[in-house]
Amino acid sequence: MSNMTLQQDASSEAQDIVAGLMERARTAQEQFARYTQEEVDEVVTAVAWALVHPGRNEAISRMAVETTGLGNVNDKITKNQRKTMGLLRDLRQAKSVGVIQELPELGLVEIARPVGVVGAVVPSTNPAATPTNKTINALKGGNAIILAPSPKGQQVCAELLEYMHAELDRVGAPRDLIQQLPAPVSKATTYELMNQVDLVVVTGSQNNVRSAYSSGTPAIGVGAGNVPVIIDDSADLKEAARKIAASKTFDYATSCSSENSLVILDGVYDSAIAALEQSGGAMLTAEEKQQLEAAMWEEGNLSRHVIARSAPEIARLAGLTRPALENAAFLMVAEDQVGKEHPFSGEKLSPVLAVYRVEDFDAAFTQTHRLLDHQGKGHSCGIHTEDESHIQRLGLEMPVCRVIVNQAHAFACGGNFDNGLPFSLSMGCGTWGENSISENLNYRHYLNITRIARTIPVDEPSMDELFGGYLSRYGLASS
């Protein structure tokens, strides 16, 4: 049998598999679309409880670490709980069924309508928190959802789905509102899912994001992270170091919002490094840096053996035996270059930080821009400072959708209880990151909104109102 025939058979099988899931999803969604806001919110709460339930959360978190080899159990428990509870906080008063807004002065009434069936591609780095977040947002809008986990995360997703189905049973909602691709999850079924659903939302592989955009289905993808954070000469160094350490070590840096580079002003550099070391960081020598680089990248690609592993584990893998590294919370390497030939300047998905020393804030701005131009453009940057002008300049000029100020970046970027960003695990990066959204993915992205338009008193400006000032300054144009 030819390769072409095998590919056609695989494609046909994938079409049939997804078509079966879609038929069940559409039936369930048609029933769900008749739910009231109160009934929808009860379903949303039930599905959230499926993961937040302490016993289930611990079991899922242990399974996630055991099957993917990524992160650590305690942090995953915390992440699953906080991300899900934060999302419920965001959704508590949100209207997503029927009339959601009336604007009588404009003669407009806005009505929320489901998009239908959502296909959600989710990564192995957060195999429980991300699918739960997307599922809750989809359900909030009255949709059904079909999950496409990564092969590593498939077992976790299947277990999570059982918990969700048990909660749907308790509230009398159709189980087929939430489904997943059957094991073994393949590229063929994932891509076919993208073709058949009404909306695709993708977090993770940029190859999957590009495939979603080219599928012909409306798609929302998010960009890659490579977060640079500035420490300027007005920063509270001890507090900055504490927050950076907490963020960088959380779940062994599985988050795309984890700091990857620090850009530190010369005047506070030595003191900042000392504070970071007191918070558990270990600065490597030039020779150790070289050894670490050889271990972390294989033929230009980040080794799967270092992703989301502890700092001591990574040090041992690199053959670094200095006693100070055995208890290090994170590793630091001094860097002054950016680009493919300098891999520490990119995303590392591990508790490893590149550290840049710069003369002043202008140099810090330039260095941060260079890092983002290399990788992570559009995602976010951070700053530890008391200088409002520095914050404003980043917001006005840096090509990012989020500027995180004096916060632990991995916690703050995806929404936190002490900032106003929506709780999410998917960060839109705008046109800078070749994304269609520039905000945290949230429930409104899972809605169609119908607008009823009625007449209002005429508001038609005169020519003089619109052009009078312009013509008085410049006169009539020459013929």
C-alpha angles and dihedrals in degrees: 000000000000124000089244091056091048091051091049091050091049091048092049091049091049091050091052093047093051093041089058092051091046093053091054092043093052092050091051093044093051088056093044092050088070093058120113121238090259092052093047091050090051090054090048091051091048093053091047090053089053088074103024092057099112097229094047093044091054093046092048092046092051091048091049093056094041096049101036100031088221129127129340133289102239094050092047089053089052093045094048092050100042096042092049096043091045090052091051088052090054093048098042096096098021118121114220105152126073119331108013101169139014121199105182093174087062096035090239133136118186119210123191115226127182119250089220119232119012124204111208122194110199133187133237092236092074103018095165108025096050099048090045091051093049093044093052092048091048093048091047087064094049095256136135119231137207116199124216106195124190114259090254092051098043097097092049091048091051091052091046090051091055090054091048092049090051090055093046087054090054093057095038097246122144114268092217090071085086122039138149137210111270122253131297090047108210137188088245095058093040092053092044089052088055089055098049106040126083096236133016122206116187131191122174129020114055087215088062091047091053091046090052092051091050095044095090090239120111103265140187115200130174131218137245122271129227102156119201117194126196123216108196131191094266095055125118092242098196092050092044091052092048093052094044092050093049091049098042094049098042109118086346092289099299089146119098085216094062117117112263102174135024118208107199127187115240095238093063100025099107093043092047092051090049090052091049090050090051087054092056104277124135121204112216125221120242090260093049090049090055091051092048092051091053091052098043099050127049114191090338095311126110108254116245087220092072102038111115094350126135120267094247090049091052091047091053091048088054092049093247107153103171106134093230089065094057092076100028116133092204139358127236130200126190110236135175103172135074132205145058092308089057104052096179086072090068137066111300104180089210138084092277122118129196111215123205124193114209135179102235143337094285089057090045090053092050093047092049090050091051091052092051093046087055095048139340099034111171097017108093149286133205141214137196106207149118092216110104092193090062091051092048093049092054091049094047100041114017114095096237135110095218132039109192113205124203094335140115097266101214091053098041103043095064093044128282137200090256100049136053101239114117115258105255143138093212119075119197111218101195123221089320088068094034091251130137094226132048099197139067109290107257143163095281090066088063094058138084111211121209117201123207108206123201129178121272131187109297113269104186116151122216124243089251093053091054103035106018096095093044094050093046089058100040107016127218117328116253114257 
